[in-house]
Amino acid sequence: MPIKVLKNEGTELRLRIIGESHSTLQLFRSRLNDSKDVEYANYFQKHPDLDEPELYVRCVKGKKAEKVFRNLCTGINKEFSGLKL
């Protein structure tokens, strides 16, 4: 999943998630909003066929958004790597 960093300024992070659907972005959004370190998280997609979705994260004071996002990705990776079919 290619990710382009559009903004990374301390408590704020905006990413363009290339080639992903609402399912992936909804997973990120809901998990981020459940975190006590996150003040606000949402994703936006201008045009579903023309534009790649963007994820925006704003953390509480004193927390770095990039670190919170990386920790979330690590946790999701561990959770899904344990699945057995």
The first five atom37 places (N, CA, C, CB, O) and aatype in JSON, in Angstrom:
{
  "aatype": [12, 14, 9, 11, 19, 10, 11, 2, 6, 7, 16, 6, 10, 1, 10, 1, 9, 9, 7, 6, 15, 8, 15, 16, 10, 5, 10, 13, 1, 15, 1, 10, 2, 3, 15, 11, 3, 19, 6, 18, 0, 2, 18, 13, 5, 11, 8, 14, 3, 10, 3, 6, 14, 6, 10, 18, 19, 1, 4, 19, 11, 7, 11, 11, 0, 6, 11, 19, 13, 1, 2, 10, 4, 16, 7, 9, 2, 11, 6, 13, 15, 7, 10, 11, 10],
  "atom_mask": [
    [1, 1, 1, 1, 1],
    [1, 1, 1, 1, 1],
    [1, 1, 1, 1, 1],
    [1, 1, 1, 1, 1],
    [1, 1, 1, 1, 1],
    [1, 1, 1, 1, 1],
    [1, 1, 1, 1, 1],
    [1, 1, 1, 1, 1],
    [1, 1, 1, 1, 1],
    [1, 1, 1, 0, 1],
    [1, 1, 1, 1, 1],
    [1, 1, 1, 1, 1],
    [1, 1, 1, 1, 1],
    [1, 1, 1, 1, 1],
    [1, 1, 1, 1, 1],
    [1, 1, 1, 1, 1],
    [1, 1, 1, 1, 1],
    [1, 1, 1, 1, 1],
    [1, 1, 1, 0, 1],
    [1, 1, 1, 1, 1],
    [1, 1, 1, 1, 1],
    [1, 1, 1, 1, 1],
    [1, 1, 1, 1, 1],
    [1, 1, 1, 1, 1],
    [1, 1, 1, 1, 1],
    [1, 1, 1, 1, 1],
    [1, 1, 1, 1, 1],
    [1, 1, 1, 1, 1],
    [1, 1, 1, 1, 1],
    [1, 1, 1, 1, 1],
    [1, 1, 1, 1, 1],
    [1, 1, 1, 1, 1],
    [1, 1, 1, 1, 1],
    [1, 1, 1, 1, 1],
    [1, 1, 1, 1, 1],
    [1, 1, 1, 1, 1],
    [1, 1, 1, 1, 1],
    [1, 1, 1, 1, 1],
    [1, 1, 1, 1, 1],
    [1, 1, 1, 1, 1],
    [1, 1, 1, 1, 1],
    [1, 1, 1, 1, 1],
    [1, 1, 1, 1, 1],
    [1, 1, 1, 1, 1],
    [1, 1, 1, 1, 1],
    [1, 1, 1, 1, 1],
    [1, 1, 1, 1, 1],
    [1, 1, 1, 1, 1],
    [1, 1, 1, 1, 1],
    [1, 1, 1, 1, 1],
    [1, 1, 1, 1, 1],
    [1, 1, 1, 1, 1],
    [1, 1, 1, 1, 1],
    [1, 1, 1, 1, 1],
    [1, 1, 1, 1, 1],
    [1, 1, 1, 1, 1],
    [1, 1, 1, 1, 1],
    [1, 1, 1, 1, 1],
    [1, 1, 1, 1, 1],
    [1, 1, 1, 1, 1],
    [1, 1, 1, 1, 1],
    [1, 1, 1, 0, 1],
    [1, 1, 1, 1, 1],
    [1, 1, 1, 1, 1],
    [1, 1, 1, 1, 1],
    [1, 1, 1, 1, 1],
    [1, 1, 1, 1, 1],
    [1, 1, 1, 1, 1],
    [1, 1, 1, 1, 1],
    [1, 1, 1, 1, 1],
    [1, 1, 1, 1, 1],
    [1, 1, 1, 1, 1],
    [1, 1, 1, 1, 1],
    [1, 1, 1, 1, 1],
    [1, 1, 1, 0, 1],
    [1, 1, 1, 1, 1],
    [1, 1, 1, 1, 1],
    [1, 1, 1, 1, 1],
    [1, 1, 1, 1, 1],
    [1, 1, 1, 1, 1],
    [1, 1, 1, 1, 1],
    [1, 1, 1, 0, 1],
    [1, 1, 1, 1, 1],
    [1, 1, 1, 1, 1],
    [1, 1, 1, 1, 1]
  ],
  "atom_positions": [
    [[0.84, -1.17, 0.0], [0.0, 0.0, 0.0], [0.89, 1.24, 0.0], [-0.96, -0.01, 1.21], [1.44, 1.61, 1.04]],
    [[1.05, 1.88, -1.14], [1.85, 3.11, -1.19], [1.14, 4.25, -0.44], [2.12, 3.53, -2.65], [-0.07, 4.42, -0.54]],
    [[1.93, 5.01, 0.3], [1.42, 6.15, 1.06], [2.26, 7.37, 0.74], [1.42, 5.86, 2.59], [3.49, 7.31, 0.78]],
    [[1.59, 8.47, 0.43], [2.29, 9.73, 0.19], [1.97, 10.66, 1.35], [1.87, 10.37, -1.17], [0.81, 10.92, 1.66]],
    [[3.02, 11.18, 2.0], [2.84, 12.09, 3.13], [2.59, 13.49, 2.57], [4.1, 12.08, 4.07], [3.44, 14.04, 1.86]],
    [[1.43, 14.04, 2.88], [1.08, 15.39, 2.43], [1.38, 16.43, 3.5], [-0.39, 15.45, 2.05], [1.7, 17.58, 3.19]],
    [[1.28, 16.02, 4.76], [1.56, 16.92, 5.88], [1.99, 16.09, 7.07], [0.31, 17.8, 6.23], [1.33, 15.11, 7.42]],
    [[3.08, 16.47, 7.69], [3.55, 15.82, 8.91], [4.15, 16.9, 9.8], [4.6, 14.69, 8.6], [5.34, 17.2, 9.75]],
    [[3.28, 17.47, 10.63], [3.68, 18.58, 11.48], [3.3, 18.3, 12.94], [3.05, 19.9, 11.0], [2.29, 18.81, 13.43]],
    [[4.09, 17.5, 13.59], [3.87, 17.23, 15.02], [2.58, 16.49, 15.29], [0.0, 0.0, 0.0], [2.5, 15.28, 15.09]],
    [[1.57, 17.21, 15.75], [0.31, 16.58, 16.13], [-0.61, 16.32, 14.93], [-0.41, 17.43, 17.14], [-1.65, 15.68, 15.08]],
    [[-0.24, 16.81, 13.74], [-1.09, 16.64, 12.56], [-0.39, 15.82, 11.48], [-1.5, 18.0, 12.01], [0.81, 15.97, 11.24]],
    [[-1.18, 14.96, 10.85], [-0.66, 14.1, 9.78], [-1.74, 13.97, 8.71], [-0.25, 12.69, 10.33], [-2.89, 13.68, 9.02]],
    [[-1.35, 14.18, 7.46], [-2.27, 13.98, 6.34], [-1.58, 13.11, 5.32], [-2.73, 15.34, 5.71], [-0.48, 13.43, 4.85]],
    [[-2.22, 12.0, 4.97], [-1.63, 11.01, 4.08], [-2.54, 10.74, 2.89], [-1.34, 9.71, 4.83], [-3.77, 10.76, 3.03]],
    [[-1.95, 10.5, 1.74], [-2.71, 10.01, 0.59], [-2.44, 8.52, 0.51], [-2.31, 10.75, -0.76], [-1.29, 8.09, 0.35]],
    [[-3.5, 7.72, 0.63], [-3.4, 6.26, 0.64], [-3.74, 5.78, -0.77], [-4.36, 5.61, 1.72], [-4.89, 5.89, -1.2]],
    [[-2.77, 5.25, -1.48], [-2.93, 4.92, -2.89], [-3.44, 3.49, -3.06], [-1.6, 5.11, -3.64], [-2.88, 2.54, -2.51]],
    [[-4.52, 3.37, -3.84], [-5.04, 2.06, -4.2], [-5.87, 1.36, -3.14], [0.0, 0.0, 0.0], [-6.11, 0.16, -3.24]],
    [[-6.32, 2.08, -2.13], [-7.11, 1.46, -1.07], [-8.57, 1.91, -1.12], [-6.52, 1.79, 0.31], [-8.89, 2.95, -1.7]],
    [[-9.42, 1.12, -0.52], [-10.86, 1.39, -0.56], [-11.34, 1.95, 0.78], [-11.63, 0.1, -0.9], [-10.57, 2.17, 1.71]],
    [[-12.65, 2.18, 0.83], [-13.26, 2.67, 2.06], [-13.05, 1.7, 3.22], [-14.75, 2.91, 1.85], [-12.97, 2.13, 4.37]],
    [[-12.97, 0.41, 2.94], [-12.8, -0.58, 4.01], [-11.53, -0.35, 4.8], [-12.8, -1.99, 3.42], [-11.55, -0.32, 6.03]],
    [[-10.42, -0.18, 4.1], [-9.13, 0.06, 4.76], [-9.14, 1.39, 5.51], [-8.0, 0.05, 3.73], [-8.71, 1.46, 6.66]],
    [[-9.63, 2.43, 4.85], [-9.64, 3.75, 5.48], [-10.58, 3.81, 6.67], [-10.02, 4.8, 4.47], [-10.3, 4.5, 7.65]],
    [[-11.68, 3.11, 6.6], [-12.61, 3.05, 7.73], [-11.96, 2.35, 8.93], [-13.91, 2.33, 7.32], [-12.16, 2.75, 10.07]],
    [[-11.19, 1.31, 8.65], [-10.46, 0.62, 9.72], [-9.5, 1.59, 10.41], [-9.69, -0.6, 9.15], [-9.48, 1.67, 11.64]],
    [[-8.71, 2.32, 9.62], [-7.79, 3.31, 10.2], [-8.55, 4.37, 10.98], [-6.95, 3.97, 9.09], [-8.19, 4.68, 12.12]],
    [[-9.6, 4.93, 10.39], [-10.35, 6.01, 11.02], [-10.95, 5.57, 12.35], [-11.46, 6.5, 10.08], [-10.83, 6.28, 13.35]],
    [[-11.59, 4.41, 12.37], [-12.24, 3.98, 13.61], [-11.23, 3.65, 14.69], [-13.13, 2.77, 13.34], [-11.44, 3.99, 15.86]],
    [[-10.14, 2.99, 14.33], [-9.12, 2.65, 15.34], [-8.43, 3.91, 15.86], [-8.07, 1.69, 14.74], [-8.15, 4.02, 17.06]],
    [[-8.16, 4.87, 14.98], [-7.53, 6.11, 15.42], [-8.45, 6.88, 16.36], [-7.16, 6.98, 14.21], [-8.0, 7.38, 17.39]],
    [[-9.73, 6.97, 16.02], [-10.67, 7.7, 16.88], [-10.9, 7.01, 18.22], [-11.99, 7.87, 16.17], [-11.31, 7.65, 19.18]],
    [[-10.63, 5.72, 18.29], [-10.74, 5.0, 19.57], [-9.54, 5.23, 20.47], [-10.9, 3.5, 19.31], [-9.59, 4.94, 21.67]],
    [[-8.46, 5.76, 19.91], [-7.23, 5.99, 20.67], [-7.35, 7.23, 21.55], [-6.03, 6.12, 19.73], [-7.86, 8.26, 21.11]],
    [[-6.87, 7.13, 22.78], [-6.88, 8.29, 23.68], [-5.89, 9.37, 23.23], [-6.54, 7.85, 25.11], [-5.99, 10.51, 23.67]],
    [[-4.94, 9.0, 22.35], [-3.94, 9.95, 21.87], [-4.44, 10.77, 20.69], [-2.69, 9.22, 21.47], [-3.77, 11.73, 20.28]],
    [[-5.59, 10.42, 20.13], [-6.1, 11.08, 18.93], [-7.29, 11.97, 19.28], [-6.51, 10.05, 17.86], [-8.25, 11.54, 19.93]],
    [[-7.2, 13.21, 18.85], [-8.29, 14.18, 19.04], [-9.32, 14.04, 17.92], [-7.73, 15.62, 19.08], [-10.52, 14.15, 18.16]],
    [[-8.83, 13.8, 16.69], [-9.73, 13.72, 15.52], [-9.04, 12.94, 14.41], [-10.12, 15.15, 15.02], [-7.84, 13.11, 14.17]],
    [[-9.79, 12.08, 13.75], [-9.28, 11.36, 12.58], [-10.43, 11.15, 11.6], [-8.63, 9.99, 13.0], [-11.55, 10.83, 12.01]],
    [[-10.15, 11.33, 10.32], [-11.16, 11.1, 9.31], [-10.47, 10.9, 7.97], [-12.17, 12.28, 9.24], [-9.28, 11.18, 7.83]],
    [[-11.21, 10.41, 7.0], [-10.67, 10.29, 5.65], [-11.61, 10.96, 4.68], [-10.44, 8.81, 5.26], [-12.81, 11.09, 4.93]],
    [[-11.05, 11.39, 3.57], [-11.79, 12.13, 2.56], [-11.42, 11.59, 1.19], [-11.5, 13.64, 2.65], [-10.27, 11.23, 0.93]],
    [[-12.41, 11.54, 0.32], [-12.16, 11.17, -1.07], [-13.0, 12.09, -1.94], [-12.5, 9.66, -1.33], [-14.23, 12.05, -1.89]],
    [[-12.32, 12.91, -2.74], [-13.03, 13.88, -3.55], [-13.89, 13.18, -4.6], [-12.04, 14.84, -4.23], [-15.12, 13.3, -4.58]],
    [[-13.28, 12.47, -5.5], [-14.01, 11.74, -6.54], [-13.56, 10.29, -6.51], [-13.77, 12.37, -7.96], [-12.36, 10.02, -6.62]],
    [[-14.48, 9.35, -6.36], [-14.09, 7.95, -6.16], [-13.31, 7.33, -7.32], [-15.3, 7.13, -5.92], [-12.52, 6.42, -7.11]],
    [[-13.53, 7.81, -8.53], [-12.83, 7.23, -9.68], [-11.57, 8.0, -10.07], [-13.75, 7.17, -10.85], [-10.71, 7.47, -10.76]],
    [[-11.47, 9.25, -9.65], [-10.37, 10.1, -10.11], [-9.33, 10.41, -9.03], [-10.92, 11.39, -10.63], [-8.16, 10.66, -9.35]],
    [[-9.74, 10.41, -7.77], [-8.84, 10.85, -6.71], [-8.58, 9.74, -5.7], [-9.42, 12.06, -6.0], [-9.46, 8.94, -5.38]],
    [[-7.36, 9.71, -5.2], [-6.99, 8.77, -4.14], [-7.46, 9.36, -2.8], [-5.44, 8.49, -4.12], [-7.41, 10.57, -2.61]],
    [[-7.91, 8.51, -1.87], [-8.38, 9.02, -0.58], [-7.24, 9.55, 0.28], [-9.11, 7.91, 0.17], [-6.09, 9.14, 0.15]],
    [[-7.6, 10.48, 1.16], [-6.64, 11.07, 2.1], [-7.12, 10.82, 3.52], [-6.45, 12.59, 1.83], [-8.31, 10.91, 3.82]],
    [[-6.17, 10.51, 4.38], [-6.44, 10.28, 5.8], [-5.84, 11.44, 6.58], [-5.85, 8.91, 6.28], [-4.68, 11.8, 6.38]],
    [[-6.63, 12.02, 7.48], [-6.17, 13.13, 8.32], [-6.24, 12.71, 9.78], [-7.03, 14.42, 8.06], [-7.24, 12.15, 10.23]],
    [[-5.16, 13.0, 10.51], [-5.09, 12.66, 11.94], [-4.6, 13.89, 12.7], [-4.14, 11.44, 12.18], [-3.61, 14.52, 12.32]],
    [[-5.31, 14.22, 13.79], [-4.85, 15.28, 14.7], [-4.81, 14.67, 16.1], [-5.79, 16.56, 14.65], [-5.83, 14.19, 16.61]],
    [[-3.65, 14.7, 16.7], [-3.46, 14.11, 18.02], [-3.58, 15.15, 19.12], [-2.09, 13.43, 18.11], [-3.56, 16.36, 18.87]],
    [[-3.72, 14.67, 20.34], [-3.74, 15.55, 21.49], [-2.36, 16.16, 21.68], [-4.2, 14.79, 22.78], [-1.36, 15.64, 21.18]],
    [[-2.32, 17.25, 22.39], [-1.06, 17.95, 22.63], [-0.04, 17.01, 23.27], [-1.28, 19.18, 23.52], [-0.36, 16.29, 24.22]],
    [[1.18, 17.03, 22.75], [2.25, 16.21, 23.31], [2.43, 14.87, 22.62], [0.0, 0.0, 0.0], [3.38, 14.15, 22.93]],
    [[1.55, 14.51, 21.7], [1.66, 13.24, 20.97], [1.98, 13.52, 19.51], [0.35, 12.4, 21.09], [1.43, 14.45, 18.92]],
    [[2.87, 12.73, 18.95], [3.23, 12.88, 17.54], [2.33, 11.98, 16.69], [4.74, 12.53, 17.31], [2.24, 10.77, 16.92]],
    [[1.67, 12.59, 15.71], [0.71, 11.86, 14.88], [1.39, 10.73, 14.1], [0.03, 12.82, 13.91], [0.81, 9.66, 13.95]],
    [[2.6, 10.96, 13.61], [3.29, 9.91, 12.86], [3.53, 8.68, 13.73], [4.63, 10.44, 12.3], [3.32, 7.55, 13.29]],
    [[3.95, 8.9, 14.96], [4.22, 7.78, 15.87], [2.93, 7.03, 16.2], [4.89, 8.27, 17.16], [2.92, 5.8, 16.24]],
    [[1.86, 7.76, 16.44], [0.57, 7.14, 16.75], [0.12, 6.29, 15.56], [-0.5, 8.21, 17.09], [-0.35, 5.17, 15.74]],
    [[0.26, 6.82, 14.34], [-0.15, 6.09, 13.14], [0.71, 4.85, 12.93], [-0.08, 6.99, 11.91], [0.2, 3.78, 12.6]],
    [[2.02, 4.99, 13.11], [2.91, 3.83, 12.97], [2.58, 2.73, 13.99], [4.38, 4.26, 13.12], [2.57, 1.55, 13.65]],
    [[2.3, 3.13, 15.22], [1.93, 2.15, 16.25], [0.62, 1.45, 15.9], [1.8, 2.85, 17.62], [0.47, 0.25, 16.12]],
    [[-0.32, 2.21, 15.35], [-1.59, 1.62, 14.93], [-1.36, 0.58, 13.82], [-2.56, 2.71, 14.44], [-1.92, -0.51, 13.86]],
    [[-0.53, 0.93, 12.84], [-0.23, 0.0, 11.74], [0.44, -1.27, 12.25], [0.68, 0.69, 10.7], [0.14, -2.36, 11.78]],
    [[1.35, -1.12, 13.21], [2.01, -2.29, 13.79], [1.0, -3.19, 14.49], [3.1, -1.84, 14.79], [1.05, -4.41, 14.35]],
    [[0.08, -2.58, 15.23], [-0.95, -3.35, 15.92], [-1.88, -4.08, 14.96], [0.0, 0.0, 0.0], [-2.23, -5.24, 15.19]],
    [[-2.29, -3.4, 13.9], [-3.16, -4.03, 12.9], [-2.43, -5.17, 12.21], [-3.64, -2.99, 11.86], [-3.01, -6.23, 11.97]],
    [[-1.16, -4.95, 11.89], [-0.35, -5.99, 11.24], [-0.27, -7.24, 12.13], [1.06, -5.46, 10.93], [-0.45, -8.36, 11.64]],
    [[-0.01, -7.05, 13.41], [0.07, -8.19, 14.34], [-1.27, -8.9, 14.44], [0.51, -7.72, 15.74], [-1.33, -10.13, 14.47]],
    [[-2.34, -8.12, 14.48], [-3.68, -8.7, 14.6], [-4.02, -9.57, 13.38], [-4.73, -7.59, 14.77], [-4.54, -10.67, 13.52]],
    [[-3.74, -9.06, 12.19], [-4.07, -9.8, 10.97], [-3.09, -10.92, 10.66], [-4.14, -8.87, 9.8], [-3.46, -11.89, 10.0]],
    [[-1.84, -10.8, 11.11], [-0.88, -11.87, 10.83], [-1.21, -13.12, 11.64], [0.55, -11.4, 11.16], [-0.75, -14.21, 11.29]],
    [[-1.99, -12.99, 12.68], [-2.37, -14.13, 13.49], [-3.58, -14.88, 12.96], [0.0, 0.0, 0.0], [-3.96, -15.91, 13.51]],
    [[-4.19, -14.37, 11.89], [-5.37, -15.04, 11.33], [-4.98, -16.36, 10.66], [-6.08, -14.13, 10.32], [-3.96, -16.45, 9.97]],
    [[-5.79, -17.34, 10.87], [-5.57, -18.66, 10.22], [-6.84, -19.03, 9.49], [-5.18, -19.78, 11.27], [-7.93, -18.98, 10.05]],
    [[-6.68, -19.39, 8.23], [-7.84, -19.78, 7.43], [-7.84, -21.27, 7.2], [-7.84, -19.05, 6.08], [-8.74, -21.8, 6.54]]
  ]
}
